[in-house]
Amino acid sequence: MYGARLLCVSGLSLAMVLSRASAQPFEFLSSAQPSRGTELIHLTLEDLGKINVTSVSRKSESLSSAAAEIHVITSEEIRRSGVTLLPEALRMAPGLHVARPNSRQWAISSRGFNDTFTNKLLVLVDGRTIYTPLFSGVFWEETDTVLEDVDRIEVIRGPGAALWGANAVNGVINVITKTAKETQGTLISGGGGLEERGFGAVRYGGAVGTNTYYRVYGKYANHDEFNLRDGGGGADDNWWMSQTGFRLDWEPQEHNRLTLQGDYYYADLGARFFMHSLTPPGLTPTSRRAKAEGANILGRWTHEFSAESDISVQMYYDRTDREFGVGREFRNTVDFDAHHRFQLSARQEMVWGGGCRYSIDELIESPDFQMRDPRAGLQLFNVFVQDEIAVVPDRLHFTLGTKLQHNDFTGLEFQPSGRIAWMPHLNHTVWGAVSRAVRTPSRTERDVSIFIDPGTVLPPLPFPALVSIRGNPNFRSEDLIAYEIGYPLKLHPKLSLEFAGFYNDYDHLRGVVELPVEMRLSPAPYLYVSATFGNKLSGQTFGGEVTATWQPADVWRMSGGYSYLEMSLDAGGATPSVTESIEEGGIPHHQLFLRFETDLGRRIEWGIGLRYVDTLRTQTVDAYAELDTRLAWKPPDPRVNFNL
């Protein structure tokens, strides 16, 4: 049995672009520059395969030749989907698990282990990591930008640690925005509805001279609260966020590029938190408002020595001030990264580099949130190298790479990877990979003392209970050995398929290890359970994905995909067996999506999407299907567009 939901945009969204040059019909909310020819409907399947990606090997390569399970969400797909939030756009990537447990939070993962602080997925925005070392995860509600300025989102399902480092265990999401040169002119967009009360963005792009381009933007969104599942009214999780930023691109010479960009945001967040209480014993739900404020600035220099050699140097500073109900975090991060690509020989291409990061935090505690050290500085150093060998040019490629990374918690980590790609035919590629990846501990796993909901770790009890979890200073990294295969092929100029399979072998996974249990009698009888984090879990996940794209005519396209995932964890007879049940029951075994896009004449666009998600046993969420549709009309002025 499953429930079905029909999602319709509940308000009228008006978006208008005012530019200094005539825009192309399919460049709504894009730029005043000439079209780059990347519109979804106008691209052939061959053109889609030639889209360049950089997340697999930190160099530009065509999507069809990449020896990894990678999916690209293009700017045109984002526009045609009608989504208004960056996390929602990720639902278009096959194999990702995207859940929204409340109005302001998302749980996003690849190949299992999904919760609001997914700790095995690395997320970057224009090369800046947004993975927090406090909880090992991503605060998705604070991750946003003007969606019309997103060039593409590259989603790798599988380890990317050989180049990107620790925490890129089950995947990498790389959000890449357009250059300032590609976003010239003025953009105004806005809308509203029942759930999304109101949202809007203003962006302006201009030029200084002939080789310097800039853009500035401002954005605001107000989101309504969700309703409680038990019918008890609203969840008090309504929230709003405002954001502003800029980007400057300077090309003083043909082979040199300098980029400077930054953002500032402020969010007012509503949520229900649980505070421990002894009268009566247990956790008491409390509604609170919390704030999140942050700013970042990033600079990047890229120099091309030749078509076969280039270097990139990047540095950024990130500051956050975040409240999370039971505590508050101030964090300052400075990161430096550099990589160099060159030809070692006619058949060998090398990519190597390194970086360092220093992150210092200051934590405000409460009776429900204590740290062994409320202030700490974390240092991270890394070097990586990758060698791609063309054993048979344009037919057989072999890639070896590794990353050496040192962190303050577990010392030196070694993360090698080997990939092979065989192209027996122009339209066929068979690839395989074996990789090792690690997930380093977070601050809370080693230092925290916090109360949690007893229902997450204990069976139903006839009396109240309090569960306190303490960090483990000996908590070590989680390990993964991943085996992957893939077979993308083009059966026909209008039909392409892709098959992928994986087997992941995990060791030293996080589990909850119970400590002595006490029965306390005052002020009323209750059970007091203390526990700590341990590394006694191990296990395997395996599964696969099938995706297809069919374009029978230039003006319409169908795409679809199916993913299957199975998980088996083992605590070796130790007490964290409850963690096995939570993790195994928190993933959908089956996911299915279908998407249809068409142009009904020159001025009308129509799209339909269908998504099926299997049961989430741990969250007691039944399997469900979701249907959405979008109808857009372009008035005679191609710079104005209405979405319904």
C-alpha positions as CSV (number, residue, x, y, z in Angstrom):
1,M,0.0,0.0,0.0
2,Y,1.2,3.4,-0.7
3,G,-0.2,6.9,-0.6
4,A,-0.2,9.2,-3.6
5,R,0.3,12.9,-3.6
6,L,-0.4,15.3,-6.4
7,L,1.9,18.3,-6.1
8,C,0.9,21.4,-7.9
9,V,2.4,24.8,-7.6
10,S,-0.1,26.6,-5.4
11,G,0.8,30.1,-6.5
12,L,1.6,32.1,-9.6
13,S,5.3,32.7,-10.1
14,L,6.2,35.7,-12.1
15,A,9.8,36.0,-13.4
16,M,11.2,38.8,-15.5
17,V,14.5,39.4,-17.1
18,L,15.6,42.8,-18.3
19,S,18.7,42.6,-20.4
20,R,20.7,44.8,-22.6
21,A,20.6,42.4,-25.5
22,S,17.8,40.2,-26.9
23,A,17.7,36.8,-25.0
24,Q,17.1,33.5,-26.8
25,P,13.7,31.9,-26.3
26,F,15.1,29.2,-24.0
27,E,17.3,31.5,-22.0
28,F,14.6,32.6,-19.6
29,L,16.3,33.8,-16.3
30,S,19.8,33.1,-17.7
31,S,21.8,36.0,-19.1
32,A,22.0,38.7,-21.7
33,Q,24.8,36.9,-23.4
34,P,24.3,34.8,-26.6
35,S,23.0,31.3,-25.9
36,R,25.6,28.6,-25.2
37,G,23.3,26.0,-26.8
38,T,22.7,23.9,-23.7
39,E,18.9,24.0,-23.7
40,L,17.5,20.6,-22.7
41,I,15.1,20.0,-25.6
42,H,17.5,21.3,-28.2
43,L,20.4,19.1,-27.2
44,T,20.8,15.7,-28.8
45,L,21.8,12.7,-26.8
46,E,25.2,13.0,-28.3
47,D,25.5,16.6,-27.1
48,L,24.5,15.5,-23.6
49,G,27.3,13.0,-23.5
50,K,29.7,15.7,-24.4
51,I,28.9,17.9,-21.4
52,N,32.1,18.4,-19.6
53,V,32.4,17.5,-15.9
54,T,35.2,18.1,-13.4
55,S,34.2,16.2,-10.2
56,V,35.5,12.8,-11.2
57,S,39.2,13.6,-11.8
58,R,39.4,17.4,-11.1
59,K,39.9,18.0,-14.8
60,S,37.5,18.7,-17.6
61,E,36.3,15.5,-19.3
62,S,33.2,14.5,-21.2
63,L,30.4,12.9,-19.3
64,S,30.2,9.9,-21.5
65,S,33.9,8.9,-21.0
66,A,34.0,9.4,-17.2
67,A,34.8,6.1,-15.4
68,A,32.4,6.8,-12.5
69,E,28.7,6.8,-11.8
70,I,28.0,10.5,-12.3
71,H,24.9,12.4,-13.2
72,V,24.7,16.0,-14.3
73,I,21.7,18.2,-13.5
74,T,21.8,21.0,-16.0
75,S,20.6,24.6,-15.5
76,E,17.8,24.0,-18.0
77,E,16.6,20.9,-16.2
78,I,16.5,23.0,-13.0
79,R,14.5,25.7,-14.7
80,R,12.0,23.3,-16.3
81,S,11.5,21.4,-13.0
82,G,10.1,24.5,-11.3
83,V,11.9,23.8,-8.0
84,T,12.7,26.8,-5.8
85,L,15.2,25.3,-3.4
86,L,18.6,23.7,-4.1
87,P,18.0,20.5,-2.1
88,E,14.8,19.9,-4.1
89,A,16.7,20.0,-7.4
90,L,18.7,16.9,-6.2
91,R,15.6,14.8,-6.5
92,M,16.4,14.7,-10.3
93,A,19.6,12.7,-9.6
94,P,19.0,8.9,-9.8
95,G,20.2,6.9,-6.9
96,L,20.2,9.8,-4.4
97,H,17.9,9.5,-1.3
98,V,16.3,12.9,-0.7
99,A,13.9,13.2,2.2
100,R,12.5,16.3,3.9
101,P,11.7,15.4,7.5
102,N,10.4,18.9,8.4
103,S,10.0,22.3,6.8
104,R,13.6,23.4,7.2
105,Q,15.7,20.2,7.1
106,W,16.7,17.7,4.4
107,A,18.2,14.2,4.6
108,I,20.2,13.6,1.5
109,S,22.6,10.6,0.9
110,S,23.9,8.3,-1.7
111,R,23.7,4.5,-1.3
112,G,22.4,4.4,2.3
113,F,23.0,5.8,5.7
114,N,20.5,8.6,5.3
115,D,19.6,11.1,8.1
116,T,19.5,14.8,8.6
117,F,23.3,14.7,9.2
118,T,24.4,12.3,6.5
119,N,28.1,11.8,7.3
120,K,29.3,10.1,4.2
121,L,28.5,12.6,1.5
122,L,30.8,15.5,0.6
123,V,29.1,18.6,-0.7
124,L,30.8,21.5,-2.5
125,V,29.6,24.9,-3.9
126,D,32.1,26.3,-6.4
127,G,34.9,24.4,-4.7
128,R,34.0,25.4,-1.1
129,T,33.1,22.5,1.1
130,I,30.0,22.9,3.3
131,Y,30.5,19.7,5.3
132,T,30.5,20.6,9.0
133,P,33.1,19.0,11.3
134,L,30.8,19.5,14.3
135,F,28.1,17.0,13.4
136,S,29.6,15.5,10.1
137,G,26.9,16.6,7.8
138,V,25.4,19.5,5.8
139,F,23.0,22.1,7.0
140,W,21.0,22.2,3.8
141,E,18.7,25.0,4.9
142,E,21.7,27.3,4.9
143,T,22.9,26.1,1.5
144,D,21.3,28.1,-1.3
145,T,21.9,30.4,-4.2
146,V,20.0,32.0,-7.1
147,L,19.0,28.8,-9.0
148,E,19.0,30.7,-12.3
149,D,22.8,31.2,-11.7
150,V,23.6,27.5,-11.3
151,D,25.4,26.1,-14.4
152,R,25.2,22.5,-13.3
153,I,25.1,20.1,-10.4
154,E,27.5,17.1,-10.7
155,V,26.5,14.2,-8.6
156,I,28.9,11.3,-8.1
157,R,27.4,8.1,-6.6
158,G,30.3,6.2,-5.1
159,P,33.6,7.2,-3.4
160,G,35.4,10.3,-4.6
161,A,38.0,10.3,-1.7
162,A,41.1,9.7,-3.9
163,L,40.8,13.3,-5.0
164,W,38.4,15.1,-2.7
165,G,39.5,13.6,0.6
166,A,37.9,12.2,3.7
167,N,34.1,12.1,4.0
168,A,33.6,11.7,0.2
169,V,32.7,8.1,1.1
170,N,29.4,7.4,-0.7
171,G,29.4,10.3,-3.0
172,V,30.2,13.9,-4.0
173,I,27.8,16.7,-4.9
174,N,29.4,19.6,-6.6
175,V,27.3,22.7,-7.3
176,I,28.9,24.8,-10.0
177,T,27.6,28.3,-10.7
178,K,27.8,30.3,-14.0
179,T,30.6,32.8,-14.5
180,A,29.7,36.5,-14.2
181,K,30.2,36.8,-17.9
182,E,27.3,34.4,-18.4
183,T,24.9,36.3,-16.2
184,Q,24.9,39.8,-17.6
185,G,21.8,42.0,-17.3
186,T,19.1,42.3,-14.7
187,L,17.0,39.4,-13.4
188,I,13.9,39.6,-11.1
189,S,12.1,36.5,-10.0
190,G,9.5,35.8,-7.4
191,G,6.4,33.8,-6.4
192,G,4.5,32.4,-3.5
193,G,2.0,29.7,-2.5
194,L,0.7,27.8,0.5
195,E,3.9,26.1,1.6
196,E,6.4,28.5,0.1
197,R,4.7,31.7,1.4
198,G,6.9,34.0,-0.6
199,F,10.2,34.0,-2.4
200,G,12.1,36.3,-4.7
201,A,15.5,37.2,-6.1
202,V,17.2,40.1,-7.8
203,R,20.4,39.8,-9.6
204,Y,22.4,42.3,-11.7
205,G,25.4,41.6,-13.9
206,G,27.7,44.1,-15.6
207,A,31.1,44.6,-17.1
208,V,34.1,46.9,-16.4
209,G,36.1,47.3,-19.5
210,T,36.4,44.4,-21.9
211,N,37.7,41.7,-19.6
212,T,36.2,42.2,-16.2
213,Y,32.6,41.0,-15.3
214,Y,30.6,41.0,-12.1
215,R,27.3,40.2,-10.7
216,V,25.5,41.0,-7.4
217,Y,22.3,39.4,-6.0
218,G,19.9,39.4,-3.2
219,K,17.4,36.6,-2.3
220,Y,14.6,36.0,0.2
221,A,12.3,33.1,1.0
222,N,9.6,32.5,3.6
223,H,8.5,28.9,4.3
224,D,5.4,27.8,6.2
225,E,5.5,25.2,9.0
226,F,4.7,21.5,8.4
227,N,1.9,19.7,10.2
228,L,2.5,17.0,12.8
229,R,1.8,13.5,11.6
230,D,-0.4,12.7,14.6
231,G,-2.7,15.6,13.7
232,G,-1.6,17.7,16.7
233,G,-1.3,20.9,14.7
234,G,1.7,22.7,13.3
235,A,5.3,21.6,14.0
236,D,6.5,25.2,14.7
237,D,9.2,24.8,12.0
238,N,8.4,27.7,9.8
239,W,11.5,29.7,8.8
240,W,12.8,32.4,6.6
241,M,16.2,33.3,5.1
242,S,17.7,36.2,3.3
243,Q,20.9,36.1,1.3
244,T,23.1,38.4,-0.7
245,G,26.4,37.9,-2.6
246,F,28.6,38.8,-5.5
247,R,31.0,37.3,-8.1
248,L,33.8,39.0,-10.0
249,D,35.6,37.4,-12.9
250,W,38.7,39.0,-14.4
251,E,40.6,37.7,-17.5
252,P,43.6,39.9,-17.8
253,Q,45.1,37.6,-20.4
254,E,43.7,34.8,-22.6
255,H,45.1,32.0,-20.4
256,N,44.6,33.6,-17.0
257,R,41.4,33.8,-15.0
258,L,40.8,35.3,-11.6
259,T,37.6,34.8,-9.6
260,L,36.5,36.5,-6.4
261,Q,33.1,35.7,-4.9
262,G,31.3,35.8,-1.6
263,D,28.0,35.4,0.2
264,Y,26.2,36.5,3.3
265,Y,23.0,34.9,4.8
266,Y,20.8,35.3,7.8
267,A,18.1,32.7,8.7
268,D,15.4,32.6,11.4
269,L,14.6,29.0,12.0
270,G,11.7,27.4,13.9
271,A,11.9,23.9,15.4
272,R,10.8,21.7,18.2
273,F,13.6,20.5,20.4
274,F,13.6,18.0,23.3
275,M,15.0,19.2,26.7
276,H,15.6,16.7,29.5
277,S,13.6,17.1,32.6
278,L,13.3,15.3,36.0
279,T,9.8,16.5,36.7
280,P,8.5,14.2,35.4
281,P,11.6,12.3,34.1
282,G,12.0,12.3,30.4
283,L,12.4,14.6,27.5
284,T,10.1,17.6,27.1
285,P,9.3,19.0,23.6
286,T,10.1,22.7,23.4
287,S,9.4,25.1,20.5
288,R,12.2,27.6,20.0
289,R,13.4,30.1,17.4
290,A,17.0,29.8,16.4
291,K,19.2,31.9,14.1
292,A,21.8,31.0,11.6
293,E,24.2,33.6,10.2
294,G,27.2,33.2,8.0
295,A,29.5,34.7,5.4
296,N,32.2,33.4,3.1
297,I,34.7,34.8,0.5
298,L,36.6,32.8,-2.1
299,G,39.4,33.6,-4.5
300,R,40.6,31.4,-7.3
301,W,43.4,31.8,-9.9
302,T,43.6,29.5,-13.0
303,H,46.3,29.6,-15.5
304,E,46.5,27.5,-18.7
305,F,50.0,26.7,-19.9
306,S,48.6,24.8,-22.9
307,A,45.7,22.6,-23.9
308,E,47.4,19.8,-21.9
309,S,48.5,21.7,-18.8
310,D,46.9,24.0,-16.3
311,I,47.1,25.0,-12.6
312,S,44.5,26.2,-10.2
313,V,45.0,27.8,-6.8
314,Q,42.1,28.5,-4.5
315,M,41.6,30.0,-1.0
316,Y,38.5,30.7,1.0
317,Y,37.4,32.0,4.4
318,D,34.1,30.9,6.0
319,R,32.4,32.1,9.2
320,T,29.2,30.7,10.7
321,D,27.2,31.6,13.8
322,R,24.6,28.9,14.3
323,E,22.1,28.1,17.0
324,F,20.7,24.5,17.2
325,G,18.3,24.5,20.1
326,V,20.4,23.1,22.8
327,G,23.6,25.0,21.9
328,R,25.3,27.4,19.7
329,E,28.4,27.2,17.4
330,F,30.7,29.9,16.2
331,R,33.1,28.6,13.6
332,N,35.9,30.2,11.4
333,T,37.5,28.2,8.6
334,V,40.4,29.0,6.3
335,D,41.1,26.6,3.4
336,F,43.8,26.6,0.8
337,D,43.9,24.2,-2.2
338,A,45.9,23.8,-5.4
339,H,46.1,21.3,-8.2
340,H,48.2,21.0,-11.4
341,R,47.4,19.0,-14.5
342,F,50.1,18.1,-17.1
343,Q,51.1,15.5,-19.7
344,L,53.8,13.2,-18.5
345,S,54.0,11.5,-21.9
346,A,51.8,11.1,-25.0
347,R,49.7,8.5,-23.2
348,Q,49.9,9.7,-19.6
349,E,48.2,12.6,-17.9
350,M,48.9,13.5,-14.3
351,V,46.9,15.5,-11.8
352,W,48.4,16.3,-8.5
353,G,48.0,18.8,-5.7
354,G,47.4,19.5,-2.0
355,G,45.9,21.7,0.5
356,C,45.4,22.6,4.1
357,R,42.5,23.7,6.3
358,Y,42.2,25.2,9.7
359,S,38.9,25.4,11.5
360,I,38.4,26.8,14.9
361,D,35.1,26.7,16.8
362,E,33.6,28.1,20.0
363,L,30.6,26.3,21.4
364,I,28.0,27.7,23.8
365,E,26.8,24.8,26.0
366,S,23.6,24.1,28.0
367,P,22.5,21.4,30.4
368,D,21.5,19.3,27.4
369,F,24.7,19.9,25.4
370,Q,28.2,19.7,26.9
371,M,31.5,19.4,25.2
372,R,34.8,18.1,26.7
373,D,36.5,21.1,25.2
374,P,34.1,24.0,24.2
375,R,36.8,25.5,22.0
376,A,39.0,23.6,19.6
377,G,41.1,24.2,16.5
378,L,41.2,21.5,13.9
379,Q,43.9,21.2,11.2
380,L,43.8,19.2,8.1
381,F,46.6,18.6,5.5
382,N,46.5,16.6,2.3
383,V,48.3,15.7,-0.9
384,F,46.9,13.7,-3.8
385,V,48.1,12.4,-7.2
386,Q,46.4,10.7,-10.1
387,D,47.8,9.1,-13.2
388,E,45.6,8.4,-16.2
389,I,47.2,6.0,-18.7
390,A,45.9,5.5,-22.2
391,V,46.9,1.9,-22.7
392,V,45.1,2.0,-26.1
393,P,44.3,5.6,-27.1
394,D,40.5,6.2,-27.3
395,R,39.9,2.5,-26.3
396,L,41.4,1.5,-23.0
397,H,42.3,3.8,-20.1
398,F,43.6,3.0,-16.7
399,T,43.6,5.5,-13.8
400,L,45.4,5.2,-10.5
401,G,45.2,7.8,-7.7
402,T,45.5,8.3,-4.0
403,K,45.1,10.9,-1.4
404,L,47.1,11.2,1.8
405,Q,45.3,13.2,4.4
406,H,46.2,14.0,8.0
407,N,43.7,15.2,10.6
408,D,43.9,15.9,14.3
409,F,41.6,13.0,15.3
410,T,43.0,9.9,13.6
411,G,46.3,11.0,12.0
412,L,47.3,10.0,8.5
413,E,44.6,8.4,6.3
414,F,45.5,6.6,3.0
415,Q,42.7,6.6,0.3
416,P,43.7,4.9,-3.0
417,S,41.6,4.3,-6.0
418,G,41.9,2.4,-9.3
419,R,39.6,2.8,-12.3
420,I,39.6,1.2,-15.7
421,A,37.5,2.3,-18.8
422,W,37.1,0.2,-22.0
423,M,35.4,1.6,-25.1
424,P,34.9,-1.3,-27.5
425,H,32.8,1.0,-29.6
426,L,32.2,4.7,-30.0
427,N,28.8,4.4,-28.3
428,H,29.8,1.9,-25.6
429,T,31.9,2.3,-22.5
430,V,32.5,-0.4,-19.8
431,W,34.2,0.8,-16.6
432,G,35.1,-0.6,-13.2
433,A,36.6,0.8,-10.0
434,V,38.0,-0.3,-6.7
435,S,38.4,2.4,-4.0
436,R,39.1,2.9,-0.3
437,A,37.6,5.8,1.5
438,V,37.3,6.9,5.1
439,R,34.9,9.1,7.1
440,T,36.8,10.9,9.9
441,P,35.2,11.5,13.3
442,S,33.2,14.6,14.1
443,R,33.7,16.8,17.2
444,T,30.5,15.5,18.8
445,E,31.4,11.8,18.3
446,R,34.6,12.4,20.4
447,D,33.6,15.1,22.8
448,V,29.9,15.5,23.3
449,S,27.6,14.8,26.2
450,I,23.9,15.0,25.2
451,F,20.5,13.6,25.9
452,I,18.6,11.9,23.1
453,D,15.1,10.5,22.5
454,P,14.9,7.1,24.3
455,G,12.7,5.8,21.6
456,T,15.6,5.9,19.1
457,V,17.7,3.4,21.1
458,L,15.4,1.6,23.5
459,P,12.3,-0.6,23.1
460,P,9.0,0.6,24.5
461,L,9.2,0.8,28.4
462,P,6.4,0.9,31.0
463,F,8.2,3.8,32.8
464,P,10.1,6.9,31.9
465,A,13.7,6.8,30.8
466,L,16.5,9.2,30.1
467,V,19.3,8.3,27.7
468,S,22.6,10.2,27.8
469,I,25.2,9.8,25.1
470,R,28.8,10.7,25.7
471,G,31.6,11.2,23.1
472,N,34.4,8.7,22.8
473,P,37.9,10.2,22.6
474,N,39.1,6.9,21.0
475,F,36.5,7.0,18.2
476,R,38.2,6.2,15.0
477,S,37.5,6.7,11.3
478,E,34.9,4.6,9.4
479,D,36.4,2.6,6.5
480,L,35.0,1.6,3.1
481,I,36.2,-0.6,0.3
482,A,34.0,0.0,-2.7
483,Y,33.7,-2.1,-5.9
484,E,31.8,-0.5,-8.8
485,I,31.0,-1.3,-12.4
486,G,29.2,0.6,-15.1
487,Y,28.0,0.3,-18.6
488,P,26.7,3.4,-20.4
489,L,25.6,2.8,-24.0
490,K,23.8,4.6,-26.8
491,L,21.5,2.1,-28.5
492,H,20.3,4.7,-31.0
493,P,20.9,8.4,-31.8
494,K,17.7,9.0,-29.8
495,L,18.0,6.4,-27.0
496,S,20.7,5.9,-24.4
497,L,20.9,3.6,-21.4
498,E,23.2,3.3,-18.4
499,F,23.7,0.3,-16.0
500,A,25.7,0.5,-12.8
501,G,26.2,-1.8,-9.9
502,F,28.2,-1.6,-6.6
503,Y,29.2,-3.5,-3.6
504,N,30.4,-1.6,-0.5
505,D,32.2,-3.3,2.4
506,Y,32.3,-1.1,5.6
507,D,34.2,-1.5,8.7
508,H,34.5,0.4,12.0
509,L,31.0,2.0,11.5
510,R,29.5,4.2,14.2
511,G,27.3,2.4,16.7
512,V,25.9,3.2,20.2
513,V,27.5,1.2,22.9
514,E,25.5,1.0,26.1
515,L,27.2,1.7,29.5
516,P,25.9,0.7,32.9
517,V,22.1,1.1,33.4
518,E,20.7,2.7,36.6
519,M,17.2,2.6,38.0
520,R,16.7,5.9,39.8
521,L,13.8,6.6,42.2
522,S,13.8,10.4,42.6
523,P,11.8,12.4,41.9
524,A,9.9,9.5,40.4
525,P,11.1,6.0,39.2
526,Y,12.9,6.2,35.9
527,L,15.6,4.4,34.0
528,Y,18.9,6.2,33.4
529,V,20.9,4.8,30.4
530,S,24.3,6.2,29.5
531,A,25.9,5.2,26.2
532,T,28.9,6.2,24.1
533,F,29.9,6.0,20.4
534,G,31.9,3.0,19.2
535,N,33.2,1.5,16.0
536,K,31.9,-2.1,16.4
537,L,29.6,-2.1,13.5
538,S,30.5,-3.5,10.1
539,G,28.5,-4.5,7.1
540,Q,27.8,-4.4,3.4
541,T,25.6,-2.5,1.0
542,F,24.9,-3.6,-2.6
543,G,22.6,-2.6,-5.4
544,G,22.4,-0.9,-8.7
545,E,20.9,1.7,-10.9
546,V,19.4,1.8,-14.4
547,T,18.7,5.0,-16.2
548,A,17.4,5.7,-19.7
549,T,16.8,8.8,-21.9
550,W,14.7,8.8,-25.0
551,Q,14.2,11.7,-27.4
552,P,12.0,10.7,-30.3
553,A,11.6,14.3,-31.5
554,D,13.5,17.5,-31.0
555,V,10.7,19.1,-29.0
556,W,10.2,16.4,-26.4
557,R,12.2,14.1,-24.2
558,M,11.6,11.3,-21.7
559,S,13.9,10.1,-19.0
560,G,13.6,7.6,-16.2
561,G,15.5,5.5,-13.7
562,Y,15.3,2.8,-11.2
563,S,17.6,2.2,-8.2
564,Y,17.8,-0.8,-5.8
565,L,19.7,-0.8,-2.5
566,E,20.2,-3.6,0.1
567,M,22.0,-3.2,3.4
568,S,23.2,-5.7,5.9
569,L,25.0,-4.6,9.1
570,D,26.5,-6.7,11.9
571,A,27.5,-5.6,15.4
572,G,29.4,-8.8,16.1
573,G,27.0,-9.7,19.0
574,A,27.7,-6.4,20.8
575,T,25.0,-4.1,22.1
576,P,24.8,-1.6,19.2
577,S,22.4,-4.0,17.4
578,V,19.7,-1.3,17.7
579,T,21.8,0.8,15.4
580,E,21.7,-1.9,12.8
581,S,17.9,-1.8,12.8
582,I,17.9,2.0,12.6
583,E,20.3,2.2,9.6
584,E,18.8,-0.8,7.7
585,G,15.2,0.5,8.1
586,G,16.1,4.1,7.2
587,I,16.6,3.5,3.5
588,P,14.2,2.8,0.6
589,H,15.1,-0.4,-1.1
590,H,13.4,0.7,-4.3
591,Q,13.2,4.1,-6.0
592,L,11.7,5.0,-9.4
593,F,11.4,8.2,-11.3
594,L,10.0,9.2,-14.7
595,R,10.2,12.6,-16.4
596,F,8.6,14.0,-19.5
597,E,9.3,17.4,-21.1
598,T,7.9,19.0,-24.2
599,D,7.4,22.3,-26.0
600,L,3.8,22.9,-27.1
601,G,4.6,25.4,-29.8
602,R,7.0,28.3,-29.5
603,R,5.6,29.8,-26.2
604,I,4.4,26.9,-24.0
605,E,6.5,24.4,-22.0
606,W,5.0,21.5,-20.2
607,G,6.6,18.9,-18.0
608,I,5.4,15.9,-15.9
609,G,7.4,14.1,-13.2
610,L,6.6,10.9,-11.3
611,R,8.6,9.6,-8.4
612,Y,8.1,6.4,-6.3
613,V,9.9,5.8,-3.0
614,D,9.8,2.6,-1.0
615,T,8.9,2.2,2.6
616,L,11.1,3.8,5.3
617,R,10.6,1.4,8.2
618,T,12.5,3.3,10.8
619,Q,10.7,6.5,10.2
620,T,7.3,4.6,9.8
621,V,6.8,6.2,6.4
622,D,4.8,4.1,4.0
623,A,5.8,3.8,0.4
624,Y,4.5,6.7,-1.6
625,A,4.2,8.1,-5.1
626,E,4.6,11.7,-6.0
627,L,3.3,13.4,-9.2
628,D,4.2,17.0,-10.2
629,T,3.6,19.0,-13.3
630,R,4.7,22.4,-14.6
631,L,3.1,24.5,-17.3
632,A,4.9,27.7,-18.5
633,W,3.9,30.4,-21.0
634,K,6.2,32.8,-22.6
635,P,4.5,36.1,-23.7
636,P,5.7,37.7,-26.9
637,D,8.5,39.4,-24.9
638,P,10.8,36.4,-24.5
639,R,12.3,37.9,-21.3
640,V,9.1,37.4,-19.3
641,N,7.8,34.0,-18.2
642,F,4.9,32.7,-16.2
643,N,5.0,29.3,-14.4
644,L,1.9,27.6,-13.1
